Structure formats: C-alpha cells, structure tokens
Amino acid sequence: MKRLLYKVLLAKLSPLQFAGFVLANIIGATIILLGVRAYADFSATMEDPEGAIANNYLVIAPSVTAVTTALQATGMQSHPNTISQEEVEAISAHPGVESAGVFRSANFQVNASFVLGGNAWETVMFVESVPDEFLDLNLEDWTADLDGSVVPIVLPRPYLNVLNYAVSASRGDIPQIGESLVTAVPMTLEFRGNHHTGYYRARVVGFTDRINTILVPDDFLAAATEVYSEPGTVPPVNRMIIKPNGKDDDGLLRYLADNGYKFDGADTDSFKVVTLAKGIAVFAIIQGLLISLLAFFLLVVSIHLLIEKNREKNATLLTLGYTRKAISRPYIVASMTLNAVSLALATVLSVWLYRYFEGILVSYNPDFEGIGPGVTLSVAAVLFFVFSGIHYLLVRSQVKDVAS
C-alpha cells in the first residue's frame, strides 16, 4: 500500500527538472566544502609557529608625506610625525588587535665603539626597545641595568646583510662579518645627555627579521631615559608593533590605511597574504551558499508544483482516510533523497579536488598536516539536516494548504 502511495504521488515527478537541482546543489555544496576546509587548513598553517609563515606582527608608523616634509622644512611643524596616546589607545582597542606595544626610543645621544681586526671603530648609534612579548627570539638573559651589567643588543638581520653584500663588496677595507663573529665582539655604549655621561659594556646576542631597528631591553632603556633625557621631556611614540588576533584582519588593515599609517617589518607582506587568502576562501563559501540556496529554492518550487498537480489526488487520499503525514511522506522522502545524493557526490568531489590545494599548503610548510576530511563530512551533514529540515516543514505546510 505504501509503495502504491509513493507511485501515485510521485508519478508526475520530472527527472530533468530534479536533475537540474542535483547538479546545481553539487556545484554549490562542492564550493562550500572546499572553501570551509581550505579556510580551516590555511588558518592553521599560517598560525603554526613552526611553519614557514608564523603568527604575524605589524609594525606601523605615521606616513611621511610631501606636505609633512614641507611643513617641517618651513618650520611650521617642528617635530616628526608621532602617534598620540589617544591613537595608541584606539589602535590597542581595535577588534582585530590581540596586543599592541609602542617603541621606546632613546632621545639622547648614543655612541658605540668596538675593536675588530685590530682596528678601533666608533660610530653614532640609535637604540630602541619594545615590550619583551613582541621579540621573535628566545632570549634567556634579556635584561640589563645601569649598574654595570652587560647590555644585550639585538640587531636587524638586514643591517648585517647590507654591510656584507653592499658596503663590504664596494669597499675593500671593510671585511665581511658573520653572525657568530658579531656576537663575539664586545662593544661599549656611550650615553650622553642631561649633563650626564655613562659607559656600558654591551654585546650583540641575536638578530631579528621582525623589527627593523637596534633593540635593547625595554626596562634598561626606560631607566636610561630617566637619567639622560632632559627633565620634563617625554619620548614621543614614533612606531607601534601590533599582534593581530585574526578576527578582523580586513578591518584592521582598512583602519590603519584610512588613518595614514605605513607598514614596516618582514611580517607585513605575509599578513596581507593570509588576509587575502582568507578573504578569497570566505568569498568562495558565500558564492557556494548562493548557488546552494538557488538550488534549494528550485527544489522547493518543484516540490510545490508537484503538490499542486496532485491537489485532487491529495484530497481523494484524505477522503480515503490517509493522514496528512502519510501524504507528505513521499514528497519529503523524495526531497531528502535528492539532498542526500547531491551532498554525497559533492563531498566525494570536494575531497578529490582538495588534494591539489593540499599540495600548495605543503609547499608553505613541509610539515603541514591538514585537519582531514572530518570537517568536510561535518559541514555536509549540517547542510543536509538544515535543508532537509526546511523542506520537511515546507512540504507539511503545503500539503495542509492544498488539501484543506
């Protein structure tokens, strides 16, 4: 009897019409499944501290424009562009920022002297500091005081590369220097200001690719500023370092660009790559959802037309004692079957296609291990239950209206 009911109610089902739904749903669901898995894997790869692209930090500074230069040259602006305390607080409070720190600059004279190759060298120097959490080095003794301890220094690696491959190559009297040699050479820092002069033993302890400046411990520079800075002067904030939290990367980049900040540091480009890739994945997911929604409405319309064609049959079946639930069941089973078939094919297709994208992630991080197809199956299951649930409610409502 049940088989006869299915045969009677689904006799006018158009295979071509429902094939269009299956094809559209396969395309849309495949795009969704690929996008979700790519977004999850790409985010995990970019956030892996051992990967080729680790957690990104942004170093920002106010832009120097032609107008700024003209104002300073004419004396109408006596100081360089700086970041005010209000701006520091606004940037730190942005939804896309996990943590932010300011660069502390030495606003007094700094000289450095050392002996290399039997020759004494002396140069004017500048030093800055950032909070320890923003350093990309594992430094055990990153501390110093004004009482005679050796001051650790971190140099930007590009500085040494310029010396070795540009300055040394163009001049024959300056030897190339390796990192191990630089860290072995003791030096003396001379601080001069506020009618005070101090000498401090120092040594390079590491190199950084993240921050383009010469770094000393933050606590040490804060103490030195109190001694060697003119009374009542507050060192200006010229730069900030930001750790994004990944929640609003696009918004953070727009905010910084709209407020005239320029970017510095090696991590900026990789951060933009991460943001762009996530944006592309989200765009793909949205496109897939739109296609799937169109397929969903195509199926809704098709089932509705089928119910309308069977209006007299539905009324007759009700007269014969069939319940609305029994009459609705063939339409619901048909829609759920079509959903299941299309999503199953989309799952298989997305898993097969994803192998090519996985190769790209491995090229960024040879140790990459994807999250696996579990997320694909989970998203497919969610889509199935959501679409089937909505179809169930719509069919029950339509059968009730048509039969009443």
ROMAR-399849 format. One record per residue (C-alpha): residue number from 1; residue in one letter; x, z, y. Coordinates in nm, 3 decimals, m for minus. Layout:
N
NODE NUM a X Z Y
...
//
This chain:
404
NODE 1 m 0.000 0.000 0.000
NODE 2 k 0.283 0.090 0.239
NODE 3 r 0.460 m0.238 0.163
NODE 4 l 0.140 m0.428 0.235
NODE 5 l 0.107 m0.248 0.569
NODE 6 y 0.460 m0.349 0.669
NODE 7 k 0.391 m0.709 0.563
NODE 8 v 0.070 m0.728 0.762
NODE 9 l 0.204 m0.576 1.085
NODE 10 l 0.543 m0.750 1.087
NODE 11 a 0.415 m1.092 0.982
NODE 12 k 0.439 m1.225 1.336
NODE 13 l 0.793 m1.094 1.394
NODE 14 s 1.007 m1.373 1.541
NODE 15 p 1.353 m1.382 1.375
NODE 16 l 1.501 m1.589 1.658
NODE 17 q 1.374 m1.350 1.923
NODE 18 f 1.515 m1.044 1.750
NODE 19 a 1.840 m1.224 1.672
NODE 20 g 1.891 m1.251 2.046
NODE 21 f 1.857 m0.874 2.075
NODE 22 v 2.105 m0.815 1.793
NODE 23 l 2.362 m1.050 1.946
NODE 24 a 2.327 m0.903 2.296
NODE 25 n 2.343 m0.548 2.163
NODE 26 i 2.654 m0.626 1.957
NODE 27 i 2.830 m0.761 2.266
NODE 28 g 2.727 m0.472 2.489
NODE 29 a 2.796 m0.199 2.233
NODE 30 t 3.136 m0.350 2.146
NODE 31 i 3.239 m0.342 2.512
NODE 32 i 3.121 0.019 2.542
NODE 33 l 3.302 0.132 2.228
NODE 34 l 3.624 m0.046 2.327
NODE 35 g 3.609 0.095 2.680
NODE 36 v 3.545 0.453 2.575
NODE 37 r 3.821 0.457 2.316
NODE 38 a 4.066 0.280 2.548
NODE 39 y 3.989 0.526 2.828
NODE 40 a 4.042 0.825 2.599
NODE 41 d 4.364 0.692 2.445
NODE 42 f 4.506 0.567 2.773
NODE 43 s 4.441 0.903 2.942
NODE 44 a 4.607 1.087 2.655
NODE 45 t 4.910 0.858 2.669
NODE 46 m 4.954 0.891 3.043
NODE 47 e 4.923 1.271 3.028
NODE 48 d 5.168 1.312 2.741
NODE 49 p 5.475 1.484 2.893
NODE 50 e 5.694 1.327 2.625
NODE 51 g 5.563 0.977 2.687
NODE 52 a 5.708 0.701 2.897
NODE 53 i 5.461 0.782 3.175
NODE 54 a 5.416 1.155 3.209
NODE 55 n 5.200 1.360 3.440
NODE 56 n 5.227 1.202 3.780
NODE 57 y 5.315 1.365 4.109
NODE 58 l 5.266 1.214 4.452
NODE 59 v 5.500 1.271 4.744
NODE 60 i 5.328 1.190 5.073
NODE 61 a 5.436 1.180 5.437
NODE 62 p 5.275 1.066 5.762
NODE 63 s 5.319 0.696 5.823
NODE 64 v 5.569 0.586 6.087
NODE 65 t 5.413 0.301 6.286
NODE 66 a 5.527 0.088 6.576
NODE 67 v 5.307 0.298 6.805
NODE 68 t 5.474 0.618 6.683
NODE 69 t 5.819 0.469 6.742
NODE 70 a 5.725 0.354 7.093
NODE 71 l 5.584 0.696 7.186
NODE 72 q 5.898 0.871 7.067
NODE 73 a 6.125 0.620 7.241
NODE 74 t 5.947 0.666 7.573
NODE 75 g 5.940 1.043 7.543
NODE 76 m 5.561 1.060 7.521
NODE 77 q 5.593 1.208 7.172
NODE 78 s 5.888 1.444 7.141
NODE 79 h 5.864 1.525 6.772
NODE 80 p 5.836 1.322 6.450
NODE 81 n 5.505 1.287 6.270
NODE 82 t 5.423 1.606 6.083
NODE 83 i 5.147 1.743 5.861
NODE 84 s 4.948 2.022 6.027
NODE 85 q 4.834 2.336 5.849
NODE 86 e 4.475 2.209 5.862
NODE 87 e 4.581 1.887 5.690
NODE 88 v 4.772 2.084 5.426
NODE 89 e 4.460 2.287 5.351
NODE 90 a 4.238 1.978 5.344
NODE 91 i 4.466 1.794 5.101
NODE 92 s 4.503 2.101 4.878
NODE 93 a 4.124 2.140 4.863
NODE 94 h 4.057 1.776 4.769
NODE 95 p 3.862 1.745 4.439
NODE 96 g 4.135 1.517 4.298
NODE 97 v 4.418 1.767 4.356
NODE 98 e 4.522 2.022 4.095
NODE 99 s 4.801 2.175 4.304
NODE 100 a 4.991 2.089 4.618
NODE 101 g 5.309 2.212 4.780
NODE 102 v 5.495 2.149 5.104
NODE 103 f 5.856 2.052 5.157
NODE 104 r 6.058 2.316 5.335
NODE 105 s 6.329 2.151 5.549
NODE 106 a 6.641 2.310 5.693
NODE 107 n 6.601 2.299 6.072
NODE 108 f 6.963 2.398 6.127
NODE 109 q 7.297 2.222 6.081
NODE 110 v 7.424 2.182 5.724
NODE 111 n 7.769 2.054 5.624
NODE 112 a 7.909 2.008 5.274
NODE 113 s 8.275 1.995 5.169
NODE 114 f 8.440 1.939 4.830
NODE 115 v 8.761 1.818 4.672
NODE 116 l 8.754 1.509 4.449
NODE 117 g 9.051 1.317 4.312
NODE 118 g 9.293 1.523 4.517
NODE 119 n 9.115 1.429 4.840
NODE 120 a 8.911 1.664 5.056
NODE 121 w 8.570 1.534 5.159
NODE 122 e 8.336 1.670 5.422
NODE 123 t 8.001 1.535 5.529
NODE 124 v 7.692 1.624 5.725
NODE 125 m 7.416 1.708 5.481
NODE 126 f 7.048 1.791 5.476
NODE 127 v 6.870 2.011 5.224
NODE 128 e 6.506 2.072 5.143
NODE 129 s 6.309 2.268 4.889
NODE 130 v 5.975 2.257 4.708
NODE 131 p 5.795 2.520 4.501
NODE 132 d 5.957 2.551 4.159
NODE 133 e 5.648 2.429 3.973
NODE 134 f 5.698 2.077 4.109
NODE 135 l 6.050 2.024 3.976
NODE 136 d 6.094 1.788 3.682
NODE 137 l 6.390 1.984 3.544
NODE 138 n 6.410 2.280 3.312
NODE 139 l 6.645 2.496 3.516
NODE 140 e 6.724 2.842 3.382
NODE 141 d 6.920 2.967 3.685
NODE 142 w 6.731 2.801 3.968
NODE 143 t 6.784 3.090 4.207
NODE 144 a 7.025 3.196 4.480
NODE 145 d 7.053 3.440 4.768
NODE 146 l 7.257 3.482 5.083
NODE 147 d 7.486 3.743 4.930
NODE 148 g 7.742 3.517 4.766
NODE 149 s 7.571 3.372 4.457
NODE 150 v 7.640 3.008 4.371
NODE 151 v 7.370 2.785 4.520
NODE 152 p 7.231 2.534 4.267
NODE 153 i 7.166 2.186 4.403
NODE 154 v 6.955 1.904 4.262
NODE 155 l 7.037 1.550 4.372
NODE 156 p 6.807 1.248 4.355
NODE 157 r 6.948 1.015 4.092
NODE 158 p 6.905 0.705 4.315
NODE 159 y 7.161 0.854 4.556
NODE 160 l 7.427 0.854 4.286
NODE 161 n 7.330 0.502 4.181
NODE 162 v 7.374 0.378 4.539
NODE 163 l 7.718 0.540 4.554
NODE 164 n 7.833 0.394 4.223
NODE 165 y 7.682 0.047 4.235
NODE 166 a 7.674 m0.030 4.607
NODE 167 v 7.919 0.177 4.810
NODE 168 s 8.189 0.204 4.542
NODE 169 a 8.157 m0.162 4.447
NODE 170 s 8.202 m0.276 4.807
NODE 171 r 8.489 m0.040 4.889
NODE 172 g 8.794 0.009 4.673
NODE 173 d 8.882 0.358 4.798
NODE 174 i 8.573 0.534 4.661
NODE 175 p 8.565 0.583 4.283
NODE 176 q 8.251 0.566 4.072
NODE 177 i 8.130 0.911 3.973
NODE 178 g 7.935 1.002 3.660
NODE 179 e 7.667 1.271 3.647
NODE 180 s 7.881 1.501 3.433
NODE 181 l 8.165 1.484 3.687
NODE 182 v 7.934 1.555 3.981
NODE 183 t 7.800 1.869 3.814
NODE 184 a 8.157 1.990 3.752
NODE 185 v 8.275 1.959 4.113
NODE 186 p 8.237 2.281 4.319
NODE 187 m 8.144 2.246 4.682
NODE 188 t 8.096 2.458 4.989
NODE 189 l 7.788 2.454 5.210
NODE 190 e 7.822 2.547 5.575
NODE 191 f 7.508 2.662 5.756
NODE 192 r 7.525 2.679 6.133
NODE 193 g 7.253 2.783 6.377
NODE 194 n 7.109 3.064 6.587
NODE 195 h 7.467 3.171 6.674
NODE 196 h 7.539 3.231 6.305
NODE 197 t 7.769 3.050 6.063
NODE 198 g 7.767 3.103 5.689
NODE 199 y 7.956 2.954 5.394
NODE 200 y 7.811 2.936 5.044
NODE 201 r 7.954 2.821 4.716
NODE 202 a 7.738 2.552 4.560
NODE 203 r 7.723 2.324 4.259
NODE 204 v 7.510 2.031 4.151
NODE 205 v 7.311 2.140 3.845
NODE 206 g 7.089 1.839 3.786
NODE 207 f 6.932 1.516 3.900
NODE 208 t 6.572 1.422 3.971
NODE 209 d 6.380 1.096 3.967
NODE 210 r 6.068 1.251 4.113
NODE 211 i 6.178 1.371 4.455
NODE 212 n 6.386 1.167 4.695
NODE 213 t 6.582 1.446 4.868
NODE 214 i 6.856 1.704 4.814
NODE 215 l 6.698 2.022 4.679
NODE 216 v 6.800 2.388 4.683
NODE 217 p 6.590 2.685 4.561
NODE 218 d 6.287 2.749 4.778
NODE 219 d 6.346 3.124 4.812
NODE 220 f 6.707 3.065 4.918
NODE 221 l 6.613 2.812 5.187
NODE 222 a 6.336 3.040 5.316
NODE 223 a 6.587 3.324 5.357
NODE 224 a 6.842 3.093 5.523
NODE 225 t 6.578 2.966 5.765
NODE 226 e 6.514 3.319 5.887
NODE 227 v 6.884 3.365 5.966
NODE 228 y 6.991 3.026 6.101
NODE 229 s 6.677 2.899 6.275
NODE 230 e 6.611 2.968 6.639
NODE 231 p 6.379 3.267 6.684
NODE 232 g 6.014 3.176 6.709
NODE 233 t 6.055 2.827 6.561
NODE 234 v 5.852 2.725 6.259
NODE 235 p 5.997 2.441 6.049
NODE 236 p 5.748 2.151 6.055
NODE 237 v 5.590 2.017 5.738
NODE 238 n 5.711 1.659 5.705
NODE 239 r 5.613 1.592 5.344
NODE 240 m 5.393 1.726 5.066
NODE 241 i 5.403 1.696 4.689
NODE 242 i 5.074 1.670 4.501
NODE 243 k 4.980 1.701 4.136
NODE 244 p 4.651 1.511 4.075
NODE 245 n 4.405 1.656 3.827
NODE 246 g 4.270 1.318 3.708
NODE 247 k 3.912 1.397 3.815
NODE 248 d 3.902 1.183 4.129
NODE 249 d 4.215 0.966 4.136
NODE 250 d 4.044 0.679 4.322
NODE 251 g 3.903 0.916 4.580
NODE 252 l 4.240 1.084 4.630
NODE 253 l 4.419 0.754 4.687
NODE 254 r 4.150 0.640 4.931
NODE 255 y 4.161 0.971 5.118
NODE 256 l 4.539 0.958 5.161
NODE 257 a 4.536 0.592 5.266
NODE 258 d 4.247 0.643 5.510
NODE 259 n 4.432 0.933 5.674
NODE 260 g 4.753 0.737 5.726
NODE 261 y 4.982 0.889 5.461
NODE 262 k 5.252 0.685 5.293
NODE 263 f 5.373 0.742 4.938
NODE 264 d 5.721 0.820 4.814
NODE 265 g 5.874 0.903 4.476
NODE 266 a 5.908 0.731 4.140
NODE 267 d 5.576 0.859 4.004
NODE 268 t 5.358 0.689 4.265
NODE 269 d 5.351 0.345 4.104
NODE 270 s 5.278 0.483 3.757
NODE 271 f 5.000 0.695 3.904
NODE 272 k 4.846 0.383 4.058
NODE 273 v 4.878 0.204 3.722
NODE 274 v 4.698 0.491 3.549
NODE 275 t 4.424 0.490 3.812
NODE 276 l 4.380 0.112 3.789
NODE 277 a 4.369 0.118 3.408
NODE 278 k 4.111 0.397 3.404
NODE 279 g 3.907 0.209 3.663
NODE 280 i 3.913 m0.107 3.451
NODE 281 a 3.803 0.091 3.144
NODE 282 v 3.516 0.252 3.336
NODE 283 f 3.413 m0.088 3.475
NODE 284 a 3.410 m0.230 3.121
NODE 285 i 3.197 0.061 2.998
NODE 286 i 2.948 0.005 3.281
NODE 287 q 2.927 m0.367 3.202
NODE 288 g 2.871 m0.287 2.836
NODE 289 l 2.597 m0.041 2.924
NODE 290 l 2.423 m0.301 3.139
NODE 291 i 2.432 m0.556 2.857
NODE 292 s 2.307 m0.298 2.607
NODE 293 l 2.028 m0.193 2.842
NODE 294 l 1.921 m0.555 2.881
NODE 295 a 1.921 m0.589 2.502
NODE 296 f 1.724 m0.266 2.478
NODE 297 f 1.457 m0.391 2.716
NODE 298 l 1.448 m0.723 2.529
NODE 299 l 1.367 m0.534 2.210
NODE 300 v 1.109 m0.318 2.390
NODE 301 v 0.935 m0.628 2.524
NODE 302 s 0.950 m0.798 2.184
NODE 303 i 0.800 m0.498 2.003
NODE 304 h 0.537 m0.465 2.275
NODE 305 l 0.437 m0.831 2.235
NODE 306 l 0.423 m0.785 1.859
NODE 307 i 0.193 m0.485 1.900
NODE 308 e m0.026 m0.682 2.140
NODE 309 k m0.052 m0.967 1.889
NODE 310 n m0.161 m0.713 1.627
NODE 311 r m0.419 m0.544 1.851
NODE 312 e m0.711 m0.640 1.627
NODE 313 k m0.518 m0.552 1.311
NODE 314 n m0.427 m0.211 1.454
NODE 315 a m0.792 m0.144 1.542
NODE 316 t m0.902 m0.252 1.195
NODE 317 l m0.643 m0.030 1.027
NODE 318 l m0.760 0.266 1.234
NODE 319 t m1.116 0.193 1.121
NODE 320 l m0.997 0.191 0.760
NODE 321 g m0.854 0.540 0.803
NODE 322 y m0.490 0.475 0.882
NODE 323 t m0.337 0.716 1.133
NODE 324 r m0.160 0.607 1.448
NODE 325 k 0.162 0.750 1.299
NODE 326 a 0.127 0.526 0.994
NODE 327 i 0.055 0.221 1.208
NODE 328 s 0.353 0.296 1.436
NODE 329 r 0.595 0.341 1.147
NODE 330 p 0.660 m0.032 1.069
NODE 331 y 0.742 m0.107 1.434
NODE 332 i 0.969 0.198 1.457
NODE 333 v 1.147 0.114 1.132
NODE 334 a 1.197 m0.244 1.248
NODE 335 s 1.349 m0.137 1.582
NODE 336 m 1.569 0.129 1.419
NODE 337 t 1.690 m0.120 1.160
NODE 338 l 1.782 m0.372 1.427
NODE 339 n 1.959 m0.098 1.624
NODE 340 a 2.150 0.019 1.318
NODE 341 v 2.258 m0.332 1.219
NODE 342 s 2.375 m0.429 1.567
NODE 343 l 2.563 m0.099 1.625
NODE 344 a 2.724 m0.111 1.282
NODE 345 l 2.851 m0.465 1.346
NODE 346 a 2.966 m0.360 1.696
NODE 347 t 3.157 m0.064 1.550
NODE 348 v 3.337 m0.280 1.297
NODE 349 l 3.418 m0.542 1.560
NODE 350 s 3.548 m0.287 1.813
NODE 351 v 3.772 m0.116 1.555
NODE 352 w 3.918 m0.454 1.459
NODE 353 l 3.974 m0.564 1.819
NODE 354 y 4.121 m0.229 1.922
NODE 355 r 4.428 m0.283 1.708
NODE 356 y 4.560 m0.526 1.971
NODE 357 f 4.514 m0.275 2.254
NODE 358 e 4.687 m0.007 2.049
NODE 359 g 4.998 m0.223 2.043
NODE 360 i 5.009 m0.211 2.425
NODE 361 l 4.993 0.170 2.424
NODE 362 v 5.272 0.189 2.167
NODE 363 s 5.491 m0.019 2.396
NODE 364 y 5.450 0.251 2.665
NODE 365 n 5.506 0.536 2.423
NODE 366 p 5.664 0.459 2.083
NODE 367 d 5.541 0.795 1.952
NODE 368 f 5.184 0.721 2.052
NODE 369 e 4.917 0.845 1.813
NODE 370 g 4.567 0.739 1.902
NODE 371 i 4.263 0.960 1.876
NODE 372 g 4.142 0.740 1.591
NODE 373 p 3.808 0.569 1.531
NODE 374 g 3.622 0.902 1.531
NODE 375 v 3.529 0.866 1.898
NODE 376 t 3.402 0.513 1.827
NODE 377 l 3.175 0.638 1.547
NODE 378 s 3.055 0.927 1.762
NODE 379 v 2.964 0.704 2.057
NODE 380 a 2.792 0.455 1.826
NODE 381 a 2.589 0.737 1.672
NODE 382 v 2.489 0.863 2.017
NODE 383 l 2.380 0.513 2.123
NODE 384 f 2.178 0.476 1.802
NODE 385 f 1.993 0.804 1.841
NODE 386 v 1.930 0.756 2.214
NODE 387 f 1.798 0.400 2.183
NODE 388 s 1.601 0.473 1.863
NODE 389 g 1.451 0.786 2.018
NODE 390 i 1.332 0.598 2.324
NODE 391 h 1.195 0.318 2.105
NODE 392 y 1.009 0.574 1.895
NODE 393 l 0.838 0.726 2.198
NODE 394 l 0.753 0.387 2.349
NODE 395 v 0.609 0.247 2.025
NODE 396 r 0.392 0.556 1.966
NODE 397 s 0.263 0.529 2.322
NODE 398 q 0.193 0.155 2.297
NODE 399 v 0.014 0.182 1.962
NODE 400 k m0.202 0.456 2.107
NODE 401 d m0.291 0.246 2.413
NODE 402 v m0.360 m0.073 2.221
NODE 403 a m0.565 0.096 1.952
NODE 404 s m0.771 0.304 2.191
//
